[in-house]
Amino acid sequence: MSKPMAPDLTAGPIFALNELGVRTPWRGTGAARRIHEGLAGNRPEERITLMVNPAASDGKVLALYESWGYAAVNEVQPKPGRTAARGNDPEVRGLNIQAGPGSSVGPACPS
């Protein structure tokens, strides 16, 4: 990480989403959103975290997650001495935060 993580972001249980992808025919249909909300909804954890490459699909993947309520909390830099591009950056979303604008899903964790 490029900077220390805030203690409130690392305290308590956190649901970590490792990878989510849909095949080409289902992209743009809302399938990824429905899968995501099915995994994230009604969980006991206060936050969900994932890693995203900010350059993936020219930033479209990052924009998608941010429209779902995620916010960047840090950056991952290449190891010293390496010239590789930046890696995946952590994003966090509170499970009690409403899903992004235009959502037909409603809250990520209904009350």
TORMAR-962358 format. One line per 3 residues: number of its first residue (from 1); for each residue y, z, x of C-alpha. Coordinates in pm, whole numbers. Layout:
<pts>
NUM> Y Z X ~ ...
</pts>
This chain:
<pts>
1> 0 0 0 ~ 350 -70 122 ~ 475 271 3
4> 316 600 -107 ~ 205 614 -470 ~ 389 856 -697
7> 173 1164 -766 ~ 205 1123 -1144 ~ 49 775 -1115
10> -258 902 -933 ~ -312 1234 -1115 ~ -572 1261 -1385
13> -831 1010 -1499 ~ -730 644 -1487 ~ -922 349 -1632
16> -945 74 -1370 ~ -997 -283 -1483 ~ -1165 -470 -1200
19> -1156 -831 -1314 ~ -1100 -1023 -1634 ~ -1132 -1394 -1672
22> -1213 -1648 -1938 ~ -1350 -1996 -1895 ~ -1116 -2291 -1933
25> -1205 -2384 -2294 ~ -1103 -2034 -2414 ~ -778 -2004 -2219
28> -472 -1987 -2438 ~ -676 -1881 -2741 ~ -613 -1508 -2714
31> -971 -1441 -2599 ~ -861 -1261 -2280 ~ -623 -1045 -2480
34> -892 -948 -2730 ~ -1139 -864 -2453 ~ -874 -662 -2269
37> -770 -464 -2575 ~ -1136 -408 -2667 ~ -1190 -250 -2325
40> -858 -61 -2314 ~ -831 59 -2672 ~ -921 413 -2777
43> -986 535 -2422 ~ -935 899 -2324 ~ -748 812 -2003
46> -368 810 -2004 ~ -331 498 -1790 ~ -505 174 -1707
49> -463 3 -1373 ~ -549 -336 -1231 ~ -472 -542 -925
52> -306 -880 -961 ~ -213 -1149 -713 ~ 154 -1215 -792
55> 117 -1577 -679 ~ -191 -1656 -891 ~ -134 -1960 -1111
58> 229 -1974 -996 ~ 296 -1624 -1131 ~ 152 -1692 -1477
61> -117 -1425 -1441 ~ 139 -1162 -1342 ~ 365 -1262 -1632
64> 71 -1239 -1871 ~ -18 -884 -1765 ~ 346 -778 -1778
67> 370 -917 -2133 ~ 77 -686 -2214 ~ 280 -384 -2099
70> 183 -357 -1731 ~ 441 -279 -1464 ~ 419 -321 -1088
73> 394 10 -905 ~ 344 -100 -543 ~ 266 -390 -312
76> -30 -454 -86 ~ 65 -607 248 ~ -166 -787 492
79> -310 -575 771 ~ -86 -556 1079 ~ -134 -856 1305
82> -264 -1080 1026 ~ -66 -1371 890 ~ -253 -1396 560
85> -55 -1410 239 ~ 1 -1092 43 ~ -296 -964 -150
88> -327 -824 -498 ~ -63 -576 -610 ~ -135 -278 -835
91> -7 -281 -1194 ~ -23 15 -1433 ~ 4 45 -1810
94> 7 362 -2013 ~ -260 348 -2277 ~ -19 483 -2536
97> 232 200 -2471 ~ 264 -72 -2733 ~ 126 -409 -2631
100> 388 -664 -2527 ~ 627 -864 -2747 ~ 467 -1102 -2992
103> 142 -910 -2986 ~ -86 -939 -3283 ~ -309 -667 -3143
106> -84 -367 -3200 ~ -97 -54 -2982 ~ -340 -48 -2694
109> -461 289 -2812 ~ -387 341 -3182 ~ -295 692 -3287
</pts>
